Amino acid sequence: MNRRYSILSIAAVVAVAGILFASTYSQSEMTATKYRVSTVQDNLVQKINDMGGIALQMPTAFAQIPLDQIDSMVQQGRHVVEVQLTAQSVDLPIMGGGKYHAMTFNGQVPAPTVRATQGDIIKMTLTVPSTELTAHGNDMHTSQISATNFGAVKPGESKTFAYVAEVPGTFKYHCSGVNVAAMDQHVLSGMYGLAIVDPLNGYHNLLVTKTKVVNGQVVLDRQIVPADAKEFVLEYNQLYLTADGSYDQQAMFDHKTTQTVVNGFAFGYTPNGDINKLVKGDAKQNIFVAQPWNDASLKQYQGHPLFVDTGVHYRIFVENQGNMPVFFHIVGEILDRVTQGNVVQAQGTETWNIGGSQGAIVDIVFDNPGAYVAVNHDYAAIFSGAATVFVAGDPFKLGYGPGDMPNPSDAVPPLGKNSIPQKEVVHCLCTDDQAATIAKQIGG
Ligand SMILES: [Cu+2]
């Protein structure tokens, strides 16, 4: 197994140089590995290397809850959400066959979705088994604590920290590498997940404005859709790989994406052979342009579209885990509402731009039966994997009713404040062991 790992990657060199010499060169000059480090910087790099990574010299915020105070906070009325993460480096499949050298939390990409309510205590424990070749860390964007202080957890060790999730919204969490060094490799190889913090008072009702004709006049028809919704989570990222499936840092610097993934898969939420058979009578006759995960023998990796009912409130938690912008768009639909934090940013918008390490909550009601494809409306991203098929109603006239069709387990977040449960089927970019664990969780 070829896991390329260096204690101080070129990313760290650039980052350190950026901290120290920010005023002496422009951003564009530091994007390539061609950047020449001076002897002075080489010495500095050596010094930092000797220390075991990057150590900031300035005090950083670390307002964590002392672990021995959690019990009394619970007695006072706080709730605790426990998050157990185990670092696991494992080979996982990629579109087109073959595997890549993934780094995961709990053997799955993305890591498990954390669900909390504003004001909850999130208590996260990271365990790094002695079998791991490298240390790992954790940076939860839900917290207001510097990951630098959490530090690196060495193989054979585990570490816990806790904080109050004060701000509602969607928040990435990710490995922080070895004291920030090699963080890019760890995150882009799969060590990322999402934490959803529900607003303490719940989500807002959704207002959808249509038109109707009354007495020969076109008038507005405002419809209130209750806050309770069926939910999905879509996490966008990129893979940067060498031919043998190792992390390719030069490709990352050059923004040369190997594949664009949604919840770990390129084109993972597309119809499969079973659906082909139902619709066309032939498992091999595809009903969508790209169905790379067709066969049932692929088990948890088999493609699966997202089945939605018409006229029902859907809340989609979208997170951009990657380096490139996500222009979130659903072909054939208009996004009824976009929220960030707990603040409405847009209503009735065609596309919403989500920057790197940023999320958005998209509310939508699918009005008519049909297939709708959610994309990152960057053509390079669409054609390298960022196309997710929603099947609304029963457009193929297969005879199923609302809610009958199960949805992929990795696209359905844990239940929260205003969630309507959905039927699920095991689907994940995960190990067989983790797929079995998920099967138990969803009763499958
Ligand atoms: Cu890591």
Residues whose N, C-alpha, C, O or C-beta is under 5 A from the ligand:
A	BS01	CU	A135 H136 G137 C175 G177 H186 M191
